[in-house]
């Protein structure tokens, strides 16, 4: 007689996998600090790290710990002081200038999970920042805390996108949700994706939020439900009233200081909080970092971004910035994956794959090519990729 198939090994998510009592048992647990020796502590079940601690740690050992925290632990970590205040302020000034231009052009952005017009949002903020203020972009995305955790979850050639969200006083909270990819699939389609896709979706994206101002709880920092990413039926369940009510009763919110960054598994139940402050425009840069093997939500003109940022990369190299910083900026800017391409013209000669755009930019930096020389290399590379 064959052994029964456990729910963890079923091919499909069933109605029996969506019981609130199972969800409750998964979520209502204490985070075991002993399993995370690099963490400074735990607050409301969220692991606390510091940027200094990240910098001192053995990189691979720390990344192993972060993988465990995001997958099997609380699913969320806070990195205190991840960004220097002056870099955040320069980026904020650029973001507010972009928002002012959007308003003047009457192109205000809507929101996935909130009322359109309630907040100010910059879609494709990474590209817009790169083109608006390339030196600010380069300093911002040289950040190694972002690189450490993005590499841990997604590998070395992750694809970084971002959306700036300014939540104004009086704005209502978002509905709790899971995020991209399956978090954006219509309810009627979700049950038709096999269980292994439900398990795979979270490892294709890393969510992050960088605080661009001090965020007391009254300003509505992100509502989080630690450990909720582990619930197998979570994509099918998050819109159900009993799960929304459970989230309302048990979510946590951490006050953040300017420059702090929260990173979490996209399957973690979360949502922006209600801003009940008297006058805080809560501004955060929402990082959505994608696996090179998946599809990012936003379409970026990465060639235009590289052209804008490359002179500042050359200046950073001349100024003696560490190679690590340069690589972090290049990976955040350029296309890191060689495929899809036209293999008739873009042939993998001497390697398994043709060079990616990241490879081309790193080679240009190593040889200190001029912007004009890099531009020619990029145009030739793009032409080879055309079907």
N, C-alpha and C positions, 0 to 999 in steps of 0.2 A: 504493500500500500504506500502510495506516494505521500511524502510529508506535506503538510499544508503550506501554502505560500504565504509568507509574512507580508504585512502591509508594506514593509520597506522594499520588498522585492516584486511587488505587483507591477504588471505592465501598464496599468491605468489607475488614475485616481478615482475612487468610488465615493458615493455618498457617505458610506460608513467611515471614511477617512476625514470627515469634516465635522466631527463632534467637538463641541465647545469644551467638554470636560477633558478631552485629550489635549486640546490647545492650552487649557488652563494648567494642566500638569507639566507641559513642556515649558511654559513661560514663567510660572511662579516658582522660581528657584534662585538660589544665591550664586553669584559669580564667585568661583573658587580662585582667590588671589594667588594661592600657591602654584597654580599652573602657569602664571604669568610673571616671572621674576623680574622682568624689565619694567613692569608697570609701577607707577608711584603709589597707586592705591585704587580704590573703587568708590565711585559715588553713584548712588541709585542704580547699582548693578552695571554701570558703565565703567570700563577700564580707563584709567587716567595715565597718560604718558606725557613726557615733556620733549620739546625739540632738542634740548641739551642731552637728555637721556638717549634719544635716537642717535645723536651724533657720536656719543661715546661707545655705543654698543657694537659688538661684532655684528656686521650687517646681516649675514646669513642666519645667525642664531636669532636675531631680533625678528627677521622676516618669517622664520619658522613659527615663532611665537604669535606673530600677527595673523598668520594664516589660520592658526588654531582659534584665535580669538574671533575672527570673522566667520569662520565656518561652524565650529562646534561650541564656541563660547557665547558671550553675550551678543555677538554680531555687530558690535559698535565700540569704537575707541575714540577717546578725546585726546588730542595732542595739544597741550598748552604751550603757547608761544611759538606755534609752528611758523608764523610769519612775523617779521620785524614790523613794528608799528609804522615806520616811515615808508616802507614799501607798500603796506596796505593803504596808507593815506594817499600816496601818489596814484595807486590804482583806483581808489574811490573817486578821486577828482576826475580821472578819465571816464569812469563809468557814469558819473552824474552829468558830465558834458555830453555823453552819448544819449543819456535819457532825455536831456533838454532838447537835443536835436530830434529825437523821435517824437517828442511832444510837438515841436514846431512843425514837423512834417506830418503830424496826425497819424503816426504809425505805432501808437501805443500797443503793447503786446498783451495777449490774454494769458490764461493760466490753465494748466491741465486739471488741477484739482480745486480751484477756487473761482470766485466770481470774476469774470473779465472786467478789467478796469479798477478793481479794488487795490491792486498793487502795481508797482512799476517793475517791469521785467525787461531784461535785455536777452533776447535769444541770440545764440551764436556769439556770446560775449568774448570768447577766446579770439576769434578772427577779428571782431570789431576792435578789441583792445590792441591786437597786433598791428592793425592798419592805422589806428588812431594815435597810438603812443608806443611804437616798437621798443624803445629803450625801457619803458615801464614794463611791458610784456616780458622782455628778456630777464629783467631783474626778478620779476614776480615768479616766473616759471623755472628759474634756476633753483628754486626751493627744493631742498633734498628730502624734507619730510614727506612731501607729496610723492617724490620719486621712490622712496623706500617702500611705502605701503602700496603704491601702484604696481611696482615691480613684484612685490610679494604676492599680490592677488592675481595679476594679469601677465606677468613676464616682462622682459626688458623693452619690448617695442609696443607698449600700450598706446592708445589713441586718446588724447585728452580733448574734451569739449567742456564748455561751461556756460551757465546761464546765471545772470545776476538777478536777484530778486530783492526788491525794496518793499517791505511790508509796512504800510502806513498806519498810524494810530487809528484805531477803530475797525481795522480789518478783521474779518472772521477767520477762524482756523480752517486749514485744509481738511478734507475728509481723510481718514487714515487709509494708507494704501501700501502696496508693494510697487516696486519700480520696474523699469525697463529691463528685460524684454517682455516677459509674460504679463507683467503688471499693466501693459497697454493693450493686451489682447481682449476683444469683446467677450463678455461672460459666456455667450452661447458657443464660442469656439474653444474655450479653455479645456473643457473635458475631452476634446478630440486630440489634444496633445498628449502623447504617452508620458508616463510617470518619469521616465529618464530625462525628458525635456524639461519637466518641472524642476528636476534636480540640477540640470545643466544651466538653465537660464541665469541663476545668480552668479555663476563664475565667469560670466561674460562681461560684467560691469562692476565697477566700484563707485559708490556714491560718496561724495564729500561735500562739506559746507565750511567755508572760511568766513569767520566773523569779521566784518569790516567796521564794526562799532562794538562798544560794550553792549551786551545783551542780557539785562536782567530778565527774570522769568516773566515779568509784566510785559516785556516787549514781544514775547511770543517765540522764543527760540524753538527749534525743531522738537516736536513731540516724538518720543522714541519708546518702543516696547522691546526691551532687551530679551534675547533668546527666541523671539518670535520667528526668526528666519529659519528655524529648524523644523517648523511644522510642515509636513509634506503637502497637505492640502491647502496651504495658505493662499495661493493665487485664486483658487476657486472660492475661498471663504471670506476674503477681506471685505467684500461688499455686503455681507449678510448682517442684518441688524444686530444679532446677538454678539457678533465679533466687533462691530463698531462700538457697541455699548461696553464690551469688555475693555477695549482700547481706551475708551473715555475714563474708565474707572482705574486703570492700572498703568497708563503711560507715565513716563518721566520726562522732565525738562531740566536741562542743565544750564545755569547761567554761564555765559561765555564772556571772555574779555577779548577786546580787539586783537586779532592775530591768532586766536585759537582756531583749531580746525577739528571737525568731527568727521570721521570716516566710518562707513557702515556698509554691510552686505545689502544689496538692493532688495533682497527678500525680507528684510526687517520691516515690520509694520511701523510707519512713520508718517508725519505730516507737519507742515508749518503750523505754529501756534497762533493764537489770537493775540493781537497787539492791543493791550488795554492800557498802555502807558499814556502819559499826558502829552508827550511830544517826541518820542523816539522814532525816527525813520529807520527801521531795522534793515540794514543792508548786509546781504551775504552773497558770496560768490559760490554758486552751487556747481561743484565739479562732478561731471559724469565722465568717468574714465572707462574706455572700452577695450576689450581684448582685440588684438589685431585680427583674430580669427572670426570676429563677429561683425555686426554692422552698428556703427554709432548712430545715435538718433539724428544728429544734425549733419548736413552736408557742408563741409568747409572747403574753401579754396586754399588749400595748403600751399600751393605754389605761390600765390599772392602773399601769404603770410611769411613764407621763407624769404621772398624778395624784400619784404619790408623789414624783417628782423635781422637779416644777414649782416648788414653793416655794423649793427650793435654787437653781434657775435664776434666779429673781427676786433672791435674795440675792446670787448671783454677779454679776448685772448691776449691782445697787446698789453692790457692792464695787468695781466698775470692771474686772472681768475682760474680756479682749479678746473682741470679737464672735466671733472664730474659735473660742475655747474653748466659748462658748455653742452655736454651731452644731455643734461636734463632739459635745457631749452630746446635743443634740436628735436628731441623725442616729442616734446609738447607741441612742436610747430609743424614738423614735416610728416609725410605719410610713411609709416614704418613697415608696411607690408608690401612685398613685391607683386602680389596678385590682387585682383585679376589683371592680366596684361595680354598683349598680343605676342604670343610666343614665336610667330613667324619672324617678327622683327626685333623683339626684345628677348633675345635668346639667353638661356642660362649657360654661358660659356665658362667652363672651368669651375662651376659651382652648381648646386641644386636649384638655385633661383637667381634671376637677374637682380641687379642692385635695386634696393628700395630707394625712395627719395631721401630717407634718413641717411643711408649709406652715401649717397651723392653729396649731401650737405656736409657730412663729417669728413669726407675725403677733400672737399673744397677747403674746409677749415684747416685741415692738416697741411695742405699745400699753400694755404693763404692766397687762394684765388681771389681776384677782384670780384665785386658784385656783377660786373659785366660778364666775366668769364663763367661765373656760376649761373647767371641767367641763360647763357648759351647752353650749358650742360643740362639745365632743367628743361629748356625747350626741346632739345634733342631727345631727352628721356621721355617727355610727355608725348612727342610725336611717335616714338616707337611703341607706345602703349595703345595707340588708337586702333580700334578694330579695322 
